[in-house]
Structure formats: structure tokens, C-alpha cells
Amino acid sequence: MEAFLKDQSLAVAKSEAIAELRRTKRNPRLFLSELAGVVRDRPVIFTRASLGDEFLVSGLTVGEASNT
């Protein structure tokens, strides 16, 4: 019984660690999907992108500007 409880505790700890990693990491595909929804068929130029501990992107888009 003790071995079973130890195994269950280890499994819970591993699943919590995996869930935490998923919450802290951004998926590049998710980012590109969100970007496509925002720019809606307008051209986008990435000037910099890096994927390390975080997914970072900067760039420009051609779009609608305010007329003020």
C-alpha cells in the first residue's frame, strides 16, 4: 500500500509540473493564430523573433490608421 501511495504522489507531482510548464510557455502556433485573427489579411513583417525561455516577436503590420 505504501508503494502505491508513493507512486500516486509521484504521478500527481509530475502532472502538476507538466501543467505548470504548459501555462508558462507560449506556443508559436497559438501566437500566429492569434495574430492572424488580429491583422485580418493585412501584411505582417517580423523584424525579430526568438524562442528560448519565452517566445518573443516584434515587427510591423500595414493596417488601418486613425484619421485624426
mmCIF file as Biopython writes it, N, C-alpha, C and O atoms, coordinates in Angstrom:
data_model
#
loop_
_atom_site.group_PDB
_atom_site.id
_atom_site.type_symbol
_atom_site.label_atom_id
_atom_site.label_alt_id
_atom_site.label_comp_id
_atom_site.label_asym_id
_atom_site.label_entity_id
_atom_site.label_seq_id
_atom_site.pdbx_PDB_ins_code
_atom_site.Cartn_x
_atom_site.Cartn_y
_atom_site.Cartn_z
_atom_site.occupancy
_atom_site.B_iso_or_equiv
_atom_site.auth_seq_id
_atom_site.auth_asym_id
_atom_site.pdbx_PDB_model_num
ATOM 1   N N  . MET A ? 1  ? 0.814  -1.199 0.000   1.0 0.0 1  A 1 
ATOM 2   C CA . MET A ? 1  ? 0.000  0.000  0.000   1.0 0.0 1  A 1 
ATOM 3   C C  . MET A ? 1  ? 0.857  1.262  0.000   1.0 0.0 1  A 1 
ATOM 4   O O  . MET A ? 1  ? 0.530  2.245  -0.665  1.0 0.0 1  A 1 
ATOM 5   N N  . GLU A ? 2  ? 1.948  1.227  0.746   1.0 0.0 2  A 1 
ATOM 6   C CA . GLU A ? 2  ? 2.834  2.390  0.822   1.0 0.0 2  A 1 
ATOM 7   C C  . GLU A ? 2  ? 3.465  2.700  -0.538  1.0 0.0 2  A 1 
ATOM 8   O O  . GLU A ? 2  ? 3.594  3.865  -0.914  1.0 0.0 2  A 1 
ATOM 9   N N  . ALA A ? 3  ? 3.855  1.661  -1.268  1.0 0.0 3  A 1 
ATOM 10  C CA . ALA A ? 3  ? 4.441  1.848  -2.603  1.0 0.0 3  A 1 
ATOM 11  C C  . ALA A ? 3  ? 3.420  2.457  -3.558  1.0 0.0 3  A 1 
ATOM 12  O O  . ALA A ? 3  ? 3.768  3.305  -4.379  1.0 0.0 3  A 1 
ATOM 13  N N  . PHE A ? 4  ? 2.170  2.033  -3.456  1.0 0.0 4  A 1 
ATOM 14  C CA . PHE A ? 4  ? 1.107  2.575  -4.298  1.0 0.0 4  A 1 
ATOM 15  C C  . PHE A ? 4  ? 0.917  4.070  -4.030  1.0 0.0 4  A 1 
ATOM 16  O O  . PHE A ? 4  ? 0.824  4.868  -4.962  1.0 0.0 4  A 1 
ATOM 17  N N  . LEU A ? 5  ? 0.861  4.439  -2.750  1.0 0.0 5  A 1 
ATOM 18  C CA . LEU A ? 5  ? 0.695  5.855  -2.397  1.0 0.0 5  A 1 
ATOM 19  C C  . LEU A ? 5  ? 1.878  6.689  -2.871  1.0 0.0 5  A 1 
ATOM 20  O O  . LEU A ? 5  ? 1.706  7.824  -3.317  1.0 0.0 5  A 1 
ATOM 21  N N  . LYS A ? 6  ? 3.081  6.125  -2.774  1.0 0.0 6  A 1 
ATOM 22  C CA . LYS A ? 6  ? 4.269  6.840  -3.245  1.0 0.0 6  A 1 
ATOM 23  C C  . LYS A ? 6  ? 4.200  7.052  -4.756  1.0 0.0 6  A 1 
ATOM 24  O O  . LYS A ? 6  ? 4.504  8.139  -5.246  1.0 0.0 6  A 1 
ATOM 25  N N  . ASP A ? 7  ? 3.798  6.008  -5.498  1.0 0.0 7  A 1 
ATOM 26  C CA . ASP A ? 7  ? 3.666  6.114  -6.955  1.0 0.0 7  A 1 
ATOM 27  C C  . ASP A ? 7  ? 2.595  7.130  -7.339  1.0 0.0 7  A 1 
ATOM 28  O O  . ASP A ? 7  ? 2.786  7.906  -8.275  1.0 0.0 7  A 1 
ATOM 29  N N  . GLN A ? 8  ? 1.487  7.131  -6.634  1.0 0.0 8  A 1 
ATOM 30  C CA . GLN A ? 8  ? 0.414  8.084  -6.916  1.0 0.0 8  A 1 
ATOM 31  C C  . GLN A ? 8  ? 0.873  9.513  -6.643  1.0 0.0 8  A 1 
ATOM 32  O O  . GLN A ? 8  ? 0.573  10.427 -7.411  1.0 0.0 8  A 1 
ATOM 33  N N  . SER A ? 9  ? 1.596  9.697  -5.556  1.0 0.0 9  A 1 
ATOM 34  C CA . SER A ? 9  ? 2.117  11.023 -5.225  1.0 0.0 9  A 1 
ATOM 35  C C  . SER A ? 9  ? 3.086  11.509 -6.295  1.0 0.0 9  A 1 
ATOM 36  O O  . SER A ? 9  ? 3.058  12.680 -6.674  1.0 0.0 9  A 1 
ATOM 37  N N  . LEU A ? 10 ? 3.932  10.626 -6.778  1.0 0.0 10 A 1 
ATOM 38  C CA . LEU A ? 10 ? 4.882  10.979 -7.834  1.0 0.0 10 A 1 
ATOM 39  C C  . LEU A ? 10 ? 4.156  11.325 -9.127  1.0 0.0 10 A 1 
ATOM 40  O O  . LEU A ? 10 ? 4.525  12.284 -9.805  1.0 0.0 10 A 1 
ATOM 41  N N  . ALA A ? 11 ? 3.129  10.558 -9.476  1.0 0.0 11 A 1 
ATOM 42  C CA . ALA A ? 11 ? 2.358  10.830 -10.693 1.0 0.0 11 A 1 
ATOM 43  C C  . ALA A ? 11 ? 1.664  12.185 -10.612 1.0 0.0 11 A 1 
ATOM 44  O O  . ALA A ? 11 ? 1.635  12.925 -11.595 1.0 0.0 11 A 1 
ATOM 45  N N  . VAL A ? 12 ? 1.108  12.515 -9.457  1.0 0.0 12 A 1 
ATOM 46  C CA . VAL A ? 12 ? 0.451  13.814 -9.281  1.0 0.0 12 A 1 
ATOM 47  C C  . VAL A ? 12 ? 1.466  14.942 -9.392  1.0 0.0 12 A 1 
ATOM 48  O O  . VAL A ? 12 ? 1.197  15.954 -10.038 1.0 0.0 12 A 1 
ATOM 49  N N  . ALA A ? 13 ? 2.615  14.782 -8.777  1.0 0.0 13 A 1 
ATOM 50  C CA . ALA A ? 13 ? 3.654  15.814 -8.838  1.0 0.0 13 A 1 
ATOM 51  C C  . ALA A ? 13 ? 4.116  16.045 -10.284 1.0 0.0 13 A 1 
ATOM 52  O O  . ALA A ? 13 ? 4.320  17.186 -10.697 1.0 0.0 13 A 1 
ATOM 53  N N  . LYS A ? 14 ? 4.278  14.969 -11.041 1.0 0.0 14 A 1 
ATOM 54  C CA . LYS A ? 14 ? 4.698  15.106 -12.442 1.0 0.0 14 A 1 
ATOM 55  C C  . LYS A ? 14 ? 3.627  15.792 -13.276 1.0 0.0 14 A 1 
ATOM 56  O O  . LYS A ? 14 ? 3.945  16.653 -14.096 1.0 0.0 14 A 1 
ATOM 57  N N  . SER A ? 15 ? 2.377  15.431 -13.084 1.0 0.0 15 A 1 
ATOM 58  C CA . SER A ? 15 ? 1.317  16.060 -13.875 1.0 0.0 15 A 1 
ATOM 59  C C  . SER A ? 15 ? 1.174  17.536 -13.525 1.0 0.0 15 A 1 
ATOM 60  O O  . SER A ? 15 ? 0.888  18.349 -14.404 1.0 0.0 15 A 1 
ATOM 61  N N  . GLU A ? 16 ? 1.366  17.895 -12.267 1.0 0.0 16 A 1 
ATOM 62  C CA . GLU A ? 16 ? 1.322  19.313 -11.883 1.0 0.0 16 A 1 
ATOM 63  C C  . GLU A ? 16 ? 2.481  20.083 -12.493 1.0 0.0 16 A 1 
ATOM 64  O O  . GLU A ? 16 ? 2.312  21.228 -12.911 1.0 0.0 16 A 1 
ATOM 65  N N  . ALA A ? 17 ? 3.661  19.466 -12.549 1.0 0.0 17 A 1 
ATOM 66  C CA . ALA A ? 17 ? 4.821  20.123 -13.161 1.0 0.0 17 A 1 
ATOM 67  C C  . ALA A ? 17 ? 4.598  20.338 -14.653 1.0 0.0 17 A 1 
ATOM 68  O O  . ALA A ? 17 ? 4.936  21.398 -15.179 1.0 0.0 17 A 1 
ATOM 69  N N  . ILE A ? 18 ? 4.037  19.355 -15.338 1.0 0.0 18 A 1 
ATOM 70  C CA . ILE A ? 18 ? 3.750  19.493 -16.771 1.0 0.0 18 A 1 
ATOM 71  C C  . ILE A ? 18 ? 2.705  20.583 -17.005 1.0 0.0 18 A 1 
ATOM 72  O O  . ILE A ? 18 ? 2.851  21.391 -17.922 1.0 0.0 18 A 1 
ATOM 73  N N  . ALA A ? 19 ? 1.661  20.613 -16.191 1.0 0.0 19 A 1 
ATOM 74  C CA . ALA A ? 19 ? 0.625  21.643 -16.333 1.0 0.0 19 A 1 
ATOM 75  C C  . ALA A ? 19 ? 1.206  23.032 -16.105 1.0 0.0 19 A 1 
ATOM 76  O O  . ALA A ? 19 ? 0.836  23.975 -16.805 1.0 0.0 19 A 1 
ATOM 77  N N  . GLU A ? 20 ? 2.101  23.172 -15.148 1.0 0.0 20 A 1 
ATOM 78  C CA . GLU A ? 20 ? 2.736  24.474 -14.887 1.0 0.0 20 A 1 
ATOM 79  C C  . GLU A ? 20 ? 3.596  24.903 -16.070 1.0 0.0 20 A 1 
ATOM 80  O O  . GLU A ? 20 ? 3.589  26.075 -16.446 1.0 0.0 20 A 1 
ATOM 81  N N  . LEU A ? 21 ? 4.332  23.973 -16.657 1.0 0.0 21 A 1 
ATOM 82  C CA . LEU A ? 21 ? 5.138  24.302 -17.840 1.0 0.0 21 A 1 
ATOM 83  C C  . LEU A ? 21 ? 4.255  24.761 -18.990 1.0 0.0 21 A 1 
ATOM 84  O O  . LEU A ? 21 ? 4.597  25.713 -19.692 1.0 0.0 21 A 1 
ATOM 85  N N  . ARG A ? 22 ? 3.127  24.100 -19.190 1.0 0.0 22 A 1 
ATOM 86  C CA . ARG A ? 22 ? 2.213  24.494 -20.267 1.0 0.0 22 A 1 
ATOM 87  C C  . ARG A ? 22 ? 1.663  25.891 -20.034 1.0 0.0 22 A 1 
ATOM 88  O O  . ARG A ? 22 ? 1.493  26.655 -20.984 1.0 0.0 22 A 1 
ATOM 89  N N  . ARG A ? 23 ? 1.384  26.232 -18.792 1.0 0.0 23 A 1 
ATOM 90  C CA . ARG A ? 23 ? 0.835  27.565 -18.502 1.0 0.0 23 A 1 
ATOM 91  C C  . ARG A ? 23 ? 1.871  28.663 -18.688 1.0 0.0 23 A 1 
ATOM 92  O O  . ARG A ? 23 ? 1.512  29.789 -19.035 1.0 0.0 23 A 1 
ATOM 93  N N  . THR A ? 24 ? 3.148  28.365 -18.465 1.0 0.0 24 A 1 
ATOM 94  C CA . THR A ? 24 ? 4.176  29.401 -18.539 1.0 0.0 24 A 1 
ATOM 95  C C  . THR A ? 24 ? 4.786  29.548 -19.929 1.0 0.0 24 A 1 
ATOM 96  O O  . THR A ? 24 ? 5.440  30.553 -20.206 1.0 0.0 24 A 1 
ATOM 97  N N  . LYS A ? 25 ? 4.589  28.586 -20.792 1.0 0.0 25 A 1 
ATOM 98  C CA . LYS A ? 25 ? 5.177  28.647 -22.135 1.0 0.0 25 A 1 
ATOM 99  C C  . LYS A ? 25 ? 4.123  29.013 -23.163 1.0 0.0 25 A 1 
ATOM 100 O O  . LYS A ? 25 ? 2.991  28.531 -23.103 1.0 0.0 25 A 1 
ATOM 101 N N  . ARG A ? 26 ? 4.492  29.858 -24.099 1.0 0.0 26 A 1 
ATOM 102 C CA . ARG A ? 26 ? 3.604  30.210 -25.212 1.0 0.0 26 A 1 
ATOM 103 C C  . ARG A ? 26 ? 3.941  29.314 -26.387 1.0 0.0 26 A 1 
ATOM 104 O O  . ARG A ? 26 ? 5.106  28.994 -26.624 1.0 0.0 26 A 1 
ATOM 105 N N  . ASN A ? 27 ? 2.953  28.927 -27.094 1.0 0.0 27 A 1 
ATOM 106 C CA . ASN A ? 27 ? 3.122  28.103 -28.273 1.0 0.0 27 A 1 
ATOM 107 C C  . ASN A ? 27 ? 3.181  29.017 -29.498 1.0 0.0 27 A 1 
ATOM 108 O O  . ASN A ? 27 ? 2.261  29.809 -29.703 1.0 0.0 27 A 1 
ATOM 109 N N  . PRO A ? 28 ? 4.240  28.931 -30.326 1.0 0.0 28 A 1 
ATOM 110 C CA . PRO A ? 28 ? 4.320  29.793 -31.512 1.0 0.0 28 A 1 
ATOM 111 C C  . PRO A ? 28 ? 3.112  29.641 -32.444 1.0 0.0 28 A 1 
ATOM 112 O O  . PRO A ? 28 ? 2.681  30.623 -33.048 1.0 0.0 28 A 1 
ATOM 113 N N  . ARG A ? 29 ? 2.569  28.450 -32.568 1.0 0.0 29 A 1 
ATOM 114 C CA . ARG A ? 29 ? 1.396  28.260 -33.428 1.0 0.0 29 A 1 
ATOM 115 C C  . ARG A ? 29 ? 0.190  29.007 -32.883 1.0 0.0 29 A 1 
ATOM 116 O O  . ARG A ? 29 ? -0.576 29.592 -33.648 1.0 0.0 29 A 1 
ATOM 117 N N  . LEU A ? 30 ? 0.018  28.990 -31.579 1.0 0.0 30 A 1 
ATOM 118 C CA . LEU A ? 30 ? -1.076 29.728 -30.966 1.0 0.0 30 A 1 
ATOM 119 C C  . LEU A ? 30 ? -0.895 31.221 -31.203 1.0 0.0 30 A 1 
ATOM 120 O O  . LEU A ? 30 ? -1.858 31.922 -31.513 1.0 0.0 30 A 1 
ATOM 121 N N  . PHE A ? 31 ? 0.337  31.711 -31.060 1.0 0.0 31 A 1 
ATOM 122 C CA . PHE A ? 31 ? 0.612  33.126 -31.304 1.0 0.0 31 A 1 
ATOM 123 C C  . PHE A ? 31 ? 0.266  33.512 -32.740 1.0 0.0 31 A 1 
ATOM 124 O O  . PHE A ? 31 ? -0.386 34.530 -32.970 1.0 0.0 31 A 1 
ATOM 125 N N  . LEU A ? 32 ? 0.703  32.699 -33.708 1.0 0.0 32 A 1 
ATOM 126 C CA . LEU A ? 32 ? 0.439  33.023 -35.112 1.0 0.0 32 A 1 
ATOM 127 C C  . LEU A ? 32 ? -1.057 32.981 -35.415 1.0 0.0 32 A 1 
ATOM 128 O O  . LEU A ? 32 ? -1.545 33.776 -36.218 1.0 0.0 32 A 1 
ATOM 129 N N  . SER A ? 33 ? -1.777 32.080 -34.794 1.0 0.0 33 A 1 
ATOM 130 C CA . SER A ? 33 ? -3.222 32.018 -34.965 1.0 0.0 33 A 1 
ATOM 131 C C  . SER A ? 33 ? -3.889 33.272 -34.413 1.0 0.0 33 A 1 
ATOM 132 O O  . SER A ? 33 ? -4.777 33.842 -35.046 1.0 0.0 33 A 1 
ATOM 133 N N  . GLU A ? 34 ? -3.453 33.697 -33.227 1.0 0.0 34 A 1 
ATOM 134 C CA . GLU A ? 34 ? -3.995 34.925 -32.633 1.0 0.0 34 A 1 
ATOM 135 C C  . GLU A ? 34 ? -3.652 36.141 -33.484 1.0 0.0 34 A 1 
ATOM 136 O O  . GLU A ? 34 ? -4.486 37.027 -33.670 1.0 0.0 34 A 1 
ATOM 137 N N  . LEU A ? 35 ? -2.428 36.186 -33.999 1.0 0.0 35 A 1 
ATOM 138 C CA . LEU A ? 35 ? -2.003 37.296 -34.846 1.0 0.0 35 A 1 
ATOM 139 C C  . LEU A ? 35 ? -2.850 37.368 -36.107 1.0 0.0 35 A 1 
ATOM 140 O O  . LEU A ? 35 ? -3.257 38.456 -36.516 1.0 0.0 35 A 1 
ATOM 141 N N  . ALA A ? 36 ? -3.120 36.224 -36.729 1.0 0.0 36 A 1 
ATOM 142 C CA . ALA A ? 36 ? -3.937 36.195 -37.945 1.0 0.0 36 A 1 
ATOM 143 C C  . ALA A ? 36 ? -5.336 36.735 -37.678 1.0 0.0 36 A 1 
ATOM 144 O O  . ALA A ? 36 ? -5.917 37.398 -38.537 1.0 0.0 36 A 1 
ATOM 145 N N  . GLY A ? 37 ? -5.878 36.462 -36.508 1.0 0.0 37 A 1 
ATOM 146 C CA . GLY A ? 37 ? -7.197 36.980 -36.161 1.0 0.0 37 A 1 
ATOM 147 C C  . GLY A ? 37 ? -7.194 38.485 -35.966 1.0 0.0 37 A 1 
ATOM 148 O O  . GLY A ? 37 ? -8.208 39.142 -36.201 1.0 0.0 37 A 1 
ATOM 149 N N  . VAL A ? 38 ? -6.066 39.039 -35.539 1.0 0.0 38 A 1 
ATOM 150 C CA . VAL A ? 38 ? -5.978 40.485 -35.286 1.0 0.0 38 A 1 
ATOM 151 C C  . VAL A ? 38 ? -5.740 41.269 -36.571 1.0 0.0 38 A 1 
ATOM 152 O O  . VAL A ? 38 ? -6.390 42.290 -36.797 1.0 0.0 38 A 1 
ATOM 153 N N  . VAL A ? 39 ? -4.825 40.812 -37.412 1.0 0.0 39 A 1 
ATOM 154 C CA . VAL A ? 39 ? -4.444 41.597 -38.593 1.0 0.0 39 A 1 
ATOM 155 C C  . VAL A ? 39 ? -5.375 41.387 -39.772 1.0 0.0 39 A 1 
ATOM 156 O O  . VAL A ? 39 ? -5.397 42.222 -40.677 1.0 0.0 39 A 1 
ATOM 157 N N  . ARG A ? 40 ? -6.126 40.336 -39.800 1.0 0.0 40 A 1 
ATOM 158 C CA . ARG A ? 40 ? -7.147 40.061 -40.816 1.0 0.0 40 A 1 
ATOM 159 C C  . ARG A ? 40 ? -6.706 40.409 -42.245 1.0 0.0 40 A 1 
ATOM 160 O O  . ARG A ? 40 ? -7.118 41.430 -42.797 1.0 0.0 40 A 1 
ATOM 161 N N  . ASP A ? 41 ? -5.886 39.573 -42.820 1.0 0.0 41 A 1 
ATOM 162 C CA . ASP A ? 41 ? -5.445 39.666 -44.215 1.0 0.0 41 A 1 
ATOM 163 C C  . ASP A ? 41 ? -4.542 40.857 -44.532 1.0 0.0 41 A 1 
ATOM 164 O O  . ASP A ? 41 ? -4.310 41.149 -45.705 1.0 0.0 41 A 1 
ATOM 165 N N  . ARG A ? 42 ? -4.031 41.543 -43.526 1.0 0.0 42 A 1 
ATOM 166 C CA . ARG A ? 42 ? -3.066 42.619 -43.773 1.0 0.0 42 A 1 
ATOM 167 C C  . ARG A ? 42 ? -1.653 42.043 -43.679 1.0 0.0 42 A 1 
ATOM 168 O O  . ARG A ? 42 ? -1.422 41.105 -42.915 1.0 0.0 42 A 1 
ATOM 169 N N  . PRO A ? 43 ? -0.713 42.587 -44.439 1.0 0.0 43 A 1 
ATOM 170 C CA . PRO A ? 43 ? 0.663  42.083 -44.390 1.0 0.0 43 A 1 
ATOM 171 C C  . PRO A ? 43 ? 1.304  42.316 -43.019 1.0 0.0 43 A 1 
ATOM 172 O O  . PRO A ? 43 ? 1.063  43.336 -42.374 1.0 0.0 43 A 1 
ATOM 173 N N  . VAL A ? 44 ? 2.110  41.370 -42.594 1.0 0.0 44 A 1 
ATOM 174 C CA . VAL A ? 44 ? 2.846  41.463 -41.329 1.0 0.0 44 A 1 
ATOM 175 C C  . VAL A ? 44 ? 4.315  41.203 -41.627 1.0 0.0 44 A 1 
ATOM 176 O O  . VAL A ? 44 ? 4.652  40.277 -42.365 1.0 0.0 44 A 1 
ATOM 177 N N  . ILE A ? 45 ? 5.190  42.025 -41.050 1.0 0.0 45 A 1 
ATOM 178 C CA . ILE A ? 45 ? 6.634  41.851 -41.209 1.0 0.0 45 A 1 
ATOM 179 C C  . ILE A ? 45 ? 7.226  41.636 -39.823 1.0 0.0 45 A 1 
ATOM 180 O O  . ILE A ? 45 ? 7.117  42.495 -38.948 1.0 0.0 45 A 1 
ATOM 181 N N  . PHE A ? 46 ? 7.856  40.477 -39.635 1.0 0.0 46 A 1 
ATOM 182 C CA . PHE A ? 46 ? 8.559  40.229 -38.382 1.0 0.0 46 A 1 
ATOM 183 C C  . PHE A ? 46 ? 9.958  40.797 -38.491 1.0 0.0 46 A 1 
ATOM 184 O O  . PHE A ? 46 ? 10.696 40.453 -39.414 1.0 0.0 46 A 1 
ATOM 185 N N  . THR A ? 47 ? 10.329 41.652 -37.573 1.0 0.0 47 A 1 
ATOM 186 C CA . THR A ? 47 ? 11.678 42.205 -37.578 1.0 0.0 47 A 1 
ATOM 187 C C  . THR A ? 47 ? 12.603 41.439 -36.644 1.0 0.0 47 A 1 
ATOM 188 O O  . THR A ? 47 ? 13.826 41.487 -36.779 1.0 0.0 47 A 1 
ATOM 189 N N  . ARG A ? 48 ? 11.996 40.727 -35.692 1.0 0.0 48 A 1 
ATOM 190 C CA . ARG A ? 48 ? 12.797 39.926 -34.761 1.0 0.0 48 A 1 
ATOM 191 C C  . ARG A ? 48 ? 11.913 38.853 -34.141 1.0 0.0 48 A 1 
ATOM 192 O O  . ARG A ? 48 ? 10.760 39.116 -33.798 1.0 0.0 48 A 1 
ATOM 193 N N  . ALA A ? 49 ? 12.444 37.659 -33.998 1.0 0.0 49 A 1 
ATOM 194 C CA . ALA A ? 49 ? 11.729 36.581 -33.320 1.0 0.0 49 A 1 
ATOM 195 C C  . ALA A ? 49 ? 12.752 35.711 -32.607 1.0 0.0 49 A 1 
ATOM 196 O O  . ALA A ? 49 ? 13.811 35.408 -33.158 1.0 0.0 49 A 1 
ATOM 197 N N  . SER A ? 50 ? 12.438 35.313 -31.392 1.0 0.0 50 A 1 
ATOM 198 C CA . SER A ? 50 ? 13.318 34.410 -30.664 1.0 0.0 50 A 1 
ATOM 199 C C  . SER A ? 50 ? 12.478 33.455 -29.832 1.0 0.0 50 A 1 
ATOM 200 O O  . SER A ? 50 ? 11.447 33.830 -29.273 1.0 0.0 50 A 1 
ATOM 201 N N  . LEU A ? 51 ? 12.931 32.234 -29.763 1.0 0.0 51 A 1 
ATOM 202 C CA . LEU A ? 51 ? 12.252 31.206 -28.995 1.0 0.0 51 A 1 
ATOM 203 C C  . LEU A ? 51 ? 13.262 30.613 -28.035 1.0 0.0 51 A 1 
ATOM 204 O O  . LEU A ? 51 ? 14.114 29.812 -28.420 1.0 0.0 51 A 1 
ATOM 205 N N  . GLY A ? 52 ? 13.155 31.013 -26.789 1.0 0.0 52 A 1 
ATOM 206 C CA . GLY A ? 52 ? 14.018 30.488 -25.733 1.0 0.0 52 A 1 
ATOM 207 C C  . GLY A ? 52 ? 13.127 30.126 -24.570 1.0 0.0 52 A 1 
ATOM 208 O O  . GLY A ? 52 ? 12.203 29.325 -24.713 1.0 0.0 52 A 1 
ATOM 209 N N  . ASP A ? 53 ? 13.398 30.708 -23.425 1.0 0.0 53 A 1 
ATOM 210 C CA . ASP A ? 53 ? 12.507 30.500 -22.290 1.0 0.0 53 A 1 
ATOM 211 C C  . ASP A ? 53 ? 11.144 31.122 -22.561 1.0 0.0 53 A 1 
ATOM 212 O O  . ASP A ? 53 ? 10.131 30.671 -22.027 1.0 0.0 53 A 1 
ATOM 213 N N  . GLU A ? 54 ? 11.122 32.157 -23.391 1.0 0.0 54 A 1 
ATOM 214 C CA . GLU A ? 54 ? 9.880  32.815 -23.791 1.0 0.0 54 A 1 
ATOM 215 C C  . GLU A ? 54 ? 9.865  32.957 -25.307 1.0 0.0 54 A 1 
ATOM 216 O O  . GLU A ? 54 ? 10.918 32.942 -25.943 1.0 0.0 54 A 1 
ATOM 217 N N  . PHE A ? 55 ? 8.685  33.096 -25.883 1.0 0.0 55 A 1 
ATOM 218 C CA . PHE A ? 55 ? 8.538  33.326 -27.313 1.0 0.0 55 A 1 
ATOM 219 C C  . PHE A ? 55 ? 8.343  34.821 -27.503 1.0 0.0 55 A 1 
ATOM 220 O O  . PHE A ? 55 ? 7.318  35.367 -27.095 1.0 0.0 55 A 1 
ATOM 221 N N  . LEU A ? 56 ? 9.320  35.496 -28.121 1.0 0.0 56 A 1 
ATOM 222 C CA . LEU A ? 56 ? 9.277  36.940 -28.309 1.0 0.0 56 A 1 
ATOM 223 C C  . LEU A ? 56 ? 9.285  37.279 -29.794 1.0 0.0 56 A 1 
ATOM 224 O O  . LEU A ? 56 ? 10.074 36.728 -30.562 1.0 0.0 56 A 1 
ATOM 225 N N  . VAL A ? 57 ? 8.405  38.185 -30.188 1.0 0.0 57 A 1 
ATOM 226 C CA . VAL A ? 57 ? 8.312  38.612 -31.580 1.0 0.0 57 A 1 
ATOM 227 C C  . VAL A ? 57 ? 8.085  40.107 -31.605 1.0 0.0 57 A 1 
ATOM 228 O O  . VAL A ? 57 ? 7.350  40.647 -30.779 1.0 0.0 57 A 1 
ATOM 229 N N  . SER A ? 58 ? 8.720  40.778 -32.559 1.0 0.0 58 A 1 
ATOM 230 C CA . SER A ? 58 ? 8.406  42.188 -32.807 1.0 0.0 58 A 1 
ATOM 231 C C  . SER A ? 58 ? 8.357  42.390 -34.305 1.0 0.0 58 A 1 
ATOM 232 O O  . SER A ? 58 ? 8.958  41.634 -35.068 1.0 0.0 58 A 1 
ATOM 233 N N  . GLY A ? 59 ? 7.633  43.421 -34.722 1.0 0.0 59 A 1 
ATOM 234 C CA . GLY A ? 59 ? 7.516  43.668 -36.147 1.0 0.0 59 A 1 
ATOM 235 C C  . GLY A ? 59 ? 6.540  44.757 -36.464 1.0 0.0 59 A 1 
ATOM 236 O O  . GLY A ? 59 ? 6.177  45.557 -35.602 1.0 0.0 59 A 1 
ATOM 237 N N  . LEU A ? 60 ? 6.108  44.788 -37.723 1.0 0.0 60 A 1 
ATOM 238 C CA . LEU A ? 60 ? 5.229  45.831 -38.230 1.0 0.0 60 A 1 
ATOM 239 C C  . LEU A ? 60 ? 4.079  45.200 -38.993 1.0 0.0 60 A 1 
ATOM 240 O O  . LEU A ? 60 ? 4.190  44.081 -39.492 1.0 0.0 60 A 1 
ATOM 241 N N  . THR A ? 61 ? 2.989  45.915 -39.078 1.0 0.0 61 A 1 
ATOM 242 C CA . THR A ? 61 ? 1.880  45.490 -39.925 1.0 0.0 61 A 1 
ATOM 243 C C  . THR A ? 61 ? 1.325  46.700 -40.645 1.0 0.0 61 A 1 
ATOM 244 O O  . THR A ? 61 ? 1.358  47.814 -40.121 1.0 0.0 61 A 1 
ATOM 245 N N  . VAL A ? 62 ? 0.822  46.485 -41.833 1.0 0.0 62 A 1 
ATOM 246 C CA . VAL A ? 62 ? 0.156  47.527 -42.586 1.0 0.0 62 A 1 
ATOM 247 C C  . VAL A ? 62 ? -1.318 47.417 -42.234 1.0 0.0 62 A 1 
ATOM 248 O O  . VAL A ? 62 ? -1.902 46.336 -42.311 1.0 0.0 62 A 1 
ATOM 249 N N  . GLY A ? 63 ? -1.913 48.529 -41.851 1.0 0.0 63 A 1 
ATOM 250 C CA . GLY A ? 63 ? -3.301 48.422 -41.458 1.0 0.0 63 A 1 
ATOM 251 C C  . GLY A ? 63 ? -4.022 49.743 -41.463 1.0 0.0 63 A 1 
ATOM 252 O O  . GLY A ? 63 ? -3.586 50.716 -42.076 1.0 0.0 63 A 1 
ATOM 253 N N  . GLU A ? 64 ? -5.116 49.754 -40.777 1.0 0.0 64 A 1 
ATOM 254 C CA . GLU A ? 64 ? -5.944 50.930 -40.701 1.0 0.0 64 A 1 
ATOM 255 C C  . GLU A ? 64 ? -5.391 51.889 -39.656 1.0 0.0 64 A 1 
ATOM 256 O O  . GLU A ? 64 ? -5.111 51.484 -38.528 1.0 0.0 64 A 1 
ATOM 257 N N  . ALA A ? 65 ? -5.235 53.125 -40.013 1.0 0.0 65 A 1 
ATOM 258 C CA . ALA A ? 65 ? -4.737 54.143 -39.088 1.0 0.0 65 A 1 
ATOM 259 C C  . ALA A ? 65 ? -5.871 55.092 -38.747 1.0 0.0 65 A 1 
ATOM 260 O O  . ALA A ? 65 ? -6.868 55.183 -39.463 1.0 0.0 65 A 1 
ATOM 261 N N  . SER A ? 66 ? -5.698 55.786 -37.651 1.0 0.0 66 A 1 
ATOM 262 C CA . SER A ? 66 ? -6.723 56.775 -37.292 1.0 0.0 66 A 1 
ATOM 263 C C  . SER A ? 66 ? -6.595 57.980 -38.208 1.0 0.0 66 A 1 
ATOM 264 O O  . SER A ? 66 ? -5.494 58.315 -38.646 1.0 0.0 66 A 1 
ATOM 265 N N  . ASN A ? 67 ? -7.685 58.616 -38.492 1.0 0.0 67 A 1 
ATOM 266 C CA . ASN A ? 67 ? -7.698 59.777 -39.392 1.0 0.0 67 A 1 
ATOM 267 C C  . ASN A ? 67 ? -7.791 61.083 -38.630 1.0 0.0 67 A 1 
ATOM 268 O O  . ASN A ? 67 ? -8.520 61.992 -39.028 1.0 0.0 67 A 1 
ATOM 269 N N  . THR A ? 68 ? -7.054 61.177 -37.534 1.0 0.0 68 A 1 
ATOM 270 C CA . THR A ? 68 ? -7.098 62.429 -36.756 1.0 0.0 68 A 1 
ATOM 271 C C  . THR A ? 68 ? -5.889 63.256 -36.996 1.0 0.0 68 A 1 
ATOM 272 O O  . THR A ? 68 ? -5.758 64.339 -36.426 1.0 0.0 68 A 1 
#
